């Protein structure tokens, strides 16, 4: 007994080929939509990743506000689509976004003319003598007259020897005629000499 098909063999073969091609196309479409093309690709500058395994990259791809890929330009360009925006960094450096939930940016202006007493390497604040010298230098350079405040910032008691921290008894002999305020590195405290304490 011979089976006959209502469709001629050529049409049946054509339908099978079209079905197979459709399946391949749909699987590729699903994979592309899952990974998707990048909205933007950045390259042409130093891209710092803050990742010890790969601290720098040549290119970075972003999709929907999130990093899609980072690495060599060749690898990242695999995510380029027709609508991908290409950004040339022009040799500039790209850094991750830093979110600082507690800063005192405005205080940078208020300490601009004060003595810097941070611990090394930024200041002399690892000894009381270093702090006193920085205060005297500021007093001299700014010609601060008797009765006027001499101020410093960046004091960190943890940088001093454990057996002696800065106090009024350290400041008073050197500044008997000036109130002195030595602001803490946290900007949430200070050490004052006796004259400054009397004024407050």
C-alpha positions as CSV (number, residue, x, y, z in Angstrom):
1,X,0.0,0.0,0.0
2,X,1.3,3.4,-1.0
3,X,0.8,6.5,1.2
4,X,0.0,9.7,-0.7
5,X,0.2,13.2,0.7
6,X,-2.3,15.9,-0.2
7,X,0.7,18.2,-0.6
8,X,3.3,17.6,-3.3
9,X,6.7,16.7,-2.0
10,X,8.4,20.0,-3.0
11,X,5.8,22.0,-1.1
12,X,6.2,19.8,1.9
13,X,10.0,20.1,1.8
14,X,9.6,23.9,1.5
15,X,7.4,24.0,4.5
16,X,9.8,22.0,6.6
17,X,12.7,24.2,5.6
18,X,10.7,27.4,6.4
19,X,9.7,25.9,9.8
20,X,13.3,25.1,10.6
21,X,14.5,28.5,9.6
22,X,11.7,30.1,11.7
23,X,12.8,28.1,14.7
24,X,16.4,29.1,14.3
25,X,15.3,32.8,13.8
26,X,13.1,32.8,16.8
27,X,15.7,31.2,19.1
28,X,18.2,33.8,18.0
29,X,15.7,36.6,18.5
30,X,14.9,35.3,22.0
31,X,18.6,35.2,22.8
32,X,19.2,38.7,21.5
33,X,16.3,40.1,23.4
34,X,17.5,38.4,26.6
35,X,21.0,39.9,26.3
36,X,20.0,42.7,24.0
37,X,22.0,45.3,22.2
38,X,23.7,48.0,24.3
39,X,22.0,51.4,24.5
40,X,25.4,53.0,24.7
41,X,29.0,51.9,24.3
42,X,31.9,54.0,25.8
43,X,35.5,53.6,24.6
44,X,38.5,55.7,23.7
45,X,39.7,56.4,27.2
46,X,40.7,54.9,30.5
47,X,37.9,53.0,32.1
48,X,38.5,52.2,35.8
49,X,36.5,49.3,37.1
50,X,37.5,49.1,40.8
51,X,37.7,45.3,40.2
52,X,41.0,43.8,41.4
53,X,40.8,41.0,38.8
54,X,40.5,43.5,35.9
55,X,41.2,47.1,37.2
56,X,40.9,48.8,33.8
57,X,39.0,48.2,30.5
58,X,39.0,49.5,27.0
59,X,35.2,49.7,26.6
60,X,32.0,49.6,28.5
61,X,28.4,48.8,27.3
62,X,25.3,50.0,29.1
63,X,21.7,48.8,28.6
64,X,18.7,50.1,30.5
65,X,20.9,52.1,32.9
66,X,23.0,49.0,33.9
67,X,26.4,47.8,32.8
68,X,25.9,45.1,30.2
69,X,29.6,44.4,29.4
70,X,33.0,45.7,30.3
71,X,36.3,44.6,28.8
72,X,38.2,44.7,25.6
73,X,36.8,46.9,22.8
74,X,36.4,43.8,20.6
75,X,34.4,42.0,23.2
76,X,32.2,44.9,24.1
77,X,31.5,45.8,20.4
78,X,29.7,42.4,20.2
79,X,26.9,44.1,22.0
80,X,26.6,46.9,19.4
81,X,23.2,47.1,17.7
82,X,21.9,49.4,15.0
83,X,20.5,51.9,17.6
84,X,23.6,51.7,19.9
85,X,25.0,55.1,20.7
86,X,28.8,55.1,20.5
87,X,30.6,57.5,22.8
88,X,34.3,58.3,22.3
89,X,35.8,59.3,25.7
90,X,38.4,61.3,23.9
91,X,41.2,60.1,26.2
92,X,39.3,61.0,29.3
93,X,38.9,58.7,32.3
94,X,35.6,57.0,33.2
95,X,35.1,56.1,36.8
96,X,32.2,54.2,38.6
97,X,29.6,56.4,40.2
98,X,30.4,57.1,43.8
99,X,27.6,57.7,46.2
100,X,28.7,59.4,49.4
101,X,25.9,59.5,51.9
102,X,27.6,61.8,54.4
103,X,30.0,64.5,53.3
104,X,31.0,68.0,54.4
105,X,31.8,69.6,51.0
106,X,30.8,73.0,52.2
107,X,33.3,72.8,55.0
108,X,36.1,72.7,52.5
109,X,35.5,76.4,52.1
110,X,35.5,77.1,55.8
111,X,38.9,75.4,56.4
112,X,40.7,76.9,53.4
113,X,42.7,79.4,55.6
114,X,43.2,77.1,58.6
115,X,46.2,75.1,59.6
116,X,46.2,71.6,58.2
117,X,47.0,69.1,60.9
118,X,46.1,65.9,59.2
119,X,48.3,62.9,60.0
120,X,51.0,62.1,57.4
121,X,51.3,62.1,54.4
122,X,48.9,65.1,54.3
123,X,50.0,67.0,57.4
124,X,52.1,66.9,60.6
125,X,49.4,65.5,62.8
126,X,51.2,62.4,64.1
127,X,52.8,64.5,66.9
128,X,51.7,67.3,69.2
129,X,54.9,69.2,68.3
130,X,53.9,68.9,64.6
131,X,50.4,70.3,65.4
132,X,51.8,73.2,67.4
133,X,54.3,74.0,64.6
134,X,51.5,74.0,62.0
135,X,49.4,76.4,64.2
136,X,52.4,78.8,64.7
137,X,53.2,78.7,61.0
138,X,49.6,79.7,60.2
139,X,49.6,82.4,62.9
140,X,52.8,83.9,61.3
141,X,51.8,83.5,57.7
142,X,48.4,85.1,58.2
143,X,49.7,87.7,60.7
144,X,47.0,86.8,63.2
145,X,47.0,89.4,66.0
146,X,46.5,88.7,69.7
147,X,42.9,88.0,70.6
148,X,42.0,86.5,67.2
149,X,41.3,82.9,66.6
150,X,43.9,80.5,65.3
151,X,42.2,77.5,63.7
152,X,43.2,74.1,62.4
153,X,41.5,71.2,60.8
154,X,42.2,67.5,60.4
155,X,43.1,66.5,64.0
156,X,43.0,62.7,64.5
157,X,43.8,61.5,68.0
158,X,44.4,58.0,66.7
159,X,47.5,59.2,64.9
160,X,49.1,60.4,68.2
161,X,50.8,58.1,70.8
162,X,48.2,56.3,72.9
163,X,49.6,57.8,76.1
164,X,49.1,61.4,75.2
165,X,46.3,63.2,73.3
166,X,46.2,66.9,72.4
167,X,44.6,69.1,75.1
168,X,44.4,72.7,76.4
169,X,47.5,72.1,78.5
170,X,49.5,71.5,75.3
171,X,48.1,74.6,73.5
172,X,48.0,77.2,76.3
173,X,51.8,77.7,76.8
174,X,52.3,78.3,73.0
175,X,49.2,80.5,72.5
176,X,48.5,82.5,75.7
177,X,47.0,85.5,73.8
178,X,45.0,83.7,71.1
179,X,42.0,81.4,71.3
180,X,42.8,78.2,69.4
181,X,40.4,75.7,67.9
182,X,41.8,72.4,66.4
183,X,39.0,70.8,64.5
184,X,38.7,67.0,64.4
185,X,39.1,65.1,61.2
186,X,35.4,64.0,61.5
187,X,34.3,67.7,61.7
188,X,32.2,66.6,64.7
189,X,34.5,67.8,67.4
190,X,37.5,70.0,68.4
191,X,40.2,70.6,70.9
192,X,40.2,74.1,72.3
193,X,42.8,76.0,74.4
194,X,41.7,77.7,77.7
195,X,41.2,81.1,76.0
196,X,38.9,79.6,73.4
197,X,36.9,77.8,76.1
198,X,36.4,81.1,77.9
199,X,35.0,82.7,74.7
200,X,32.5,79.9,74.3
